[in-house]
């Protein structure tokens, strides 16, 4: 093969190895060697969407007129469906023509918004721990990332001081240095939160909106998990804060909300000028969604919502299996109010989450996500995705218990054949 005598663009140096690409390769190797791998790392829903969503997709896909290019910003029907959903679910009024922009999944929206608003020298305020795409998008756009530490506030405890329940991880916005705020342009928030599972009250969004208004910042809320609340908890939208639409937009994804991650569809909603700007960028970069997927999204947003109760009951069973097992093992873990994850402290005083997760995978065939992949403040934790049946989760917890008993808290040593899971802000779900 002839050697290519050019180098990648300098912006590529802002990207780090894709953690899940490494994990998937190693898991494939283990499976080929006969290991029964239980994958609890990537937050990819394993449960199917409701039948009426699938039926809408199939019915639309059979129509010969559904295969042309879609409208750049989304069809009027799908934008109206998002607006109606926001009115019904959050009490937020949206103009579907000016305040709703269809996205090919929220990750795409995160990148496009960053390129539309961040210049070299600008600062993006990014939660730490947090979804790594916020930082990766800002860096690719040439901006500087300021990791905004989320402070863990422990409320009640259950059955002992080491078993925190109801933890809230929030940024202390008023503690951001003045020179950083002066250069900042965008504040990213994400509640219910990935990876910590923390929920945020509406009063916090009110404070965040006031802070952004005071300092001339764009507030961007990634609302990916609002439909995954447990025990009648209904997470709010940031746009419910009074006057929020004057300074804020929100990404709403159907991936976790309706179990259709592979369809890649969502919306950016809120401030009309921001919507217009991002739409202009998108019109030069991509095209609209496949019409059949738009019709499936309409069915999801406007159709029967009661099936979500059974879906959440299943996730609750999974959550409870993991939380009970982890607490029995002495791990500090809060009971999530929402999301499809469990966020837990490493056991036995371990401090290197990447090395620990690597060792567990090699020894047990169970794959977790190291907390350090979500930022420096995630170190010392690991994330479990509730993407397996209760029986498989029980098996995973049993293997973990056996591993911890065998190692008896001794320092871990990674297998030389294992992938290096140390990666700064890996891009993951």
SULLIN-V964458 format. One record per residue. SS is DSSP state (H for helix, E for strand, L for the rest). Layout:
ss=<SS & SS>
//
This chain:
ss=<L & L & L & L & L & L & L & L & L & H & H & H & H & H & L & L & L & L & H & H & H & H & H & H & H & H & H & H & H & H & H & H & L & L & L & L & L & E & E & L & L & L & L & L & L & L & L & L & L & L & H & H & H & H & H & H & H & H & H & H & H & L & L & H & H & H & L & L & L & L & L & L & L & L & L & H & H & H & H & H & H & H & H & H & H & H & H & H & H & H & L & L & L & L & L & L & L & L & L & E & E & E & E & L & L & H & H & H & H & H & H & H & H & H & H & H & H & L & L & L & L & L & E & E & E & E & E & E & L & L & L & L & H & H & H & H & H & H & H & H & L & L & L & E & E & E & E & E & E & E & E & E & E & L & L & L & E & L & L & L & L & L & L & E & L & L & L & E & E & E & E & L & H & H & H & L & L & H & H & H & H & H & H & E & E & E & E & E & E & L & L & L & L & L & L & L & L & L & L & L & L & H & H & H & H & H & H & H & H & H & H & H & H & H & H & L & L & E & E & E & E & E & E & L & L & L & L & L & L & L & L & L & L & L & L & L & L & H & H & H & L & L & L & H & H & H & L & E & E & E & E & E & E & H & H & H & H & L & L & L & H & H & H & L & L & E & E & E & E & E & L & H & H & H & H & H & H & H & H & H & H & H & H & H & H & L & L & L & L & L & H & H & H & H & H & H & H & H & H & H & H & H & L & L & L & L & H & H & H & H & H & H & H & H & H & H & H & H & H & H & H & H & H & H & H & H & H & H & L & L & L & L & E & L & L & L & L & L & L & L & E & E & E & E & E & L & H & H & H & L & L & L & H & H & H & H & H & H & H & H & H & H & H & H & L & E & E & L & E & E & H & H & H & H & L & H & H & H & L & L & E & E & E & E & E & L & L & L & L & H & H & H & H & H & H & H & H & H & H & H & H & H & H & H & H & H & H & L & L & L & L & L & L & L & L & L & L & L & L & L & L & L & L & L & L & L & L & L & L>
//
